[in-house]
């Protein structure tokens, strides 16, 4: 070794020694990490295999002896039974799919910044039934070939039948809105009161009265012929009116129903 090299090694002996020590430490740490990872992986794999083996043994041991029981309970309170009078005569039924929808829009700075719109919607089939009470006042008279019937008020059987097993729900949240679940819950809570209003809507009642009129005319026909069979030759038409129904242009809206129809 020439004198120049010897002087350089002597001058930088400590930095070189430090670099060597650091390199040895790094190599040792790398070896430990690799070996430790391999050992841990091996241990986890062995543990999983052992666990699976134990579970297989348990399943094999319990096969044929295990039993799964699913129990459902329905708790009903004491029923409240009320008198419905002498009876109800059901005259019409309406099956219809109803849709309830709620939209909630939120904005800031006088509607200049929109935070989105949350939309909740429920579609559910409902059945509405309509009847008259048999113990309410009735007026029945014959005028020539016409039997005129003044029937009690046509009533809605409440609450309407809601077919929840066919209910459909849909929701959509705005980009900064998080209340769509609350909207759906509110719609469900309003479902029965809203359908009660739908059932008694006058636009629907016009169609219901027409069908109820025909059903009641058939009832009167059978009752009248059984009670007074001699009238079967004289009575040709039945005119049915319900208490409380609109009377404007009633002759055009409510034509007479043929007795043998």
HELIX and SHEET records of a PDB file:
HELIX    1   1 UNK A    3  UNK A   11  1                                   9    
HELIX    2   2 UNK A   13  UNK A   62  1                                  50    
HELIX    3   3 UNK A  164  UNK A  166  5                                   3    
HELIX    4   4 UNK A  180  UNK A  189  1                                  10    
HELIX    5   5 UNK A  191  UNK A  199  1                                   9    
HELIX    6   6 UNK A  202  UNK A  227  1                                  26    
HELIX    7   7 UNK A  229  UNK A  233  5                                   5    
HELIX    8   8 UNK A  250  UNK A  253  1                                   4    
SHEET    1   A 3 UNK A  88  UNK A 108  0                                        
SHEET    2   A 3 UNK A 113  UNK A 133 -1                                        
SHEET    3   A 3 UNK A 155  UNK A 156 -1                                        
SHEET    1   B 3 UNK A  88  UNK A 108  0                                        
SHEET    2   B 3 UNK A 113  UNK A 133 -1                                        
SHEET    3   B 3 UNK A 161  UNK A 162 -1                                        
SHEET    1   C 3 UNK A  88  UNK A 108  0                                        
SHEET    2   C 3 UNK A 113  UNK A 133 -1                                        
SHEET    3   C 3 UNK A 168  UNK A 172 -1                                        
SHEET    1   D 4 UNK A 139  UNK A 143  0                                        
SHEET    2   D 4 UNK A 146  UNK A 151 -1                                        
SHEET    3   D 4 UNK A 237  UNK A 242  1                                        
SHEET    4   D 4 UNK A 257  UNK A 258 -1                                        
END                                                                             
